[in-house]
Amino acid sequence: MKMLTVSLLLPAIVAMAIPARAANADDTSYQGIDLAEWKTRVQPQFSVAERRQAIAALEGIGIRWTRSHRADKESRVRWLTDEIVPPLVTAMKDPDASLRRQAIISSNWIDKQATTPLIPRYVELLSDADDRVRAAAAGALTFRGSTAEPATPKLLELLADDKSAEVRRAAATALRTAGPKAVAALFALVDDKRVDVRRAVLATFQGSYVGADPTTTPLYAVTRLESLLDDANPQIRKDAAMGLIGLGPGIPADVVGKLLGNRDPGVRHVSAEALLMRNNATVFQVELLKLMDSDEELRRANANLLSRLGPGAIPMLLKLLADRDPNVRGNAAESLGHFGRAAKDAVDPLKKLLTDMVEIRGSESGECVCHRAGQALRQITGDEAYIKGLPPLRPDGL
């Protein structure tokens, strides 16, 4: 897992460090310092370290107050708007770019309604000289529905012209969740001549945006994305397929059928893998089993997920136990274990793998194929003896 930056971790750490308090308590201090003092410490005359700590403390106090006043939304929003938002606005003007970014991120932890007045400030920060600040500002405009539509022109400008890929991605995601007008403008860039811009647009349709305005996925999205399956660029074709799967349960079954039967193997593969990863593969079980049965490369690459297709996948998993690649053998064994007694036909071939001491690539504990086989046998037969006598695993990371 990638290490998070200190500037991202600090607010969350401080928030956790602030002890939970009883509801209706009036204490708004932290580390013996009251809120009024923390609000003062965001001013430029204090050191960078003190200003950084003050931003984190404001975030933490704001989160704590929110948790303690859940039942009274009106007073909660009013208090946050009056007490927490103004000093964060001050911090967003800090001469230090890292503190401007921290203030933006901290504001995202606070009630969205309380921070709605910050939208004009976020829009201003989309023009900040620092690309990480611009990206954070775009991130703060995400999941705000139509209230973020005033940012559409600037977000479109960033998506089309910003030098930073991170900023372009953040701008595209903000547009994706900013209401129907913003989404329509976003779609207009699908035909941009620059591949990186087009990919940034398509990437926003590959995720699920539960908190977005329900009208942000227009009916024409399916037709428009489907048309890109014939694009000259193979990566655009795959991105469009991922975007279609990302639209969720609303995607027509015939469209999924076209994806799994597409003439481009790249489209077929990313579509099948996306359905398996989202764990809704059983909806298209027949089509996926047929594709897996006919495509050895795809079958081997997804041996760890084939159990999601139900017992119909057992015969192909049995074949994969004899694969030349130890990772495929191990993944197939693990998948068979998920079926329990339904995979009784796998007992004998799994027993043969108990002597397979080849280590699984990437395993920090030294896990071998035999370990996967032993666990699968235990799950299928209920006999703990199969996991006894296997080579000891080393502690992770050693």
Secondary structure by P-SEA (a helix, b strand, c coil): cccccaaaaaaaaaaaacccccccccccccccccaaaaaaaccccccaaaaaaaaaaaaaaaaaaaaaccccaaaaaaaaacccaaaaaaaaacccaaaaaaaaaaaaaccccccccaaaaaaaacccccaaaaaaaaaaacccccccccaaaaaaaaacccccaaaaaaaaaaaaaccaaaaaaaaaacccccaaaaaaaaaaaccccccccccccccaaaaaaaaacccccaaaaaaaaaaaaaccccccaaaaaaaaacccaaaaaaaaaaaaaacccccaaaaaaaaaaacaaaaaacccccccccccaaaaaaaacccccaaaaaaaaaaaaaaccccccaaaaaaaacccccccccccccccaaaaaaaaaaaacccccccccccccccccc
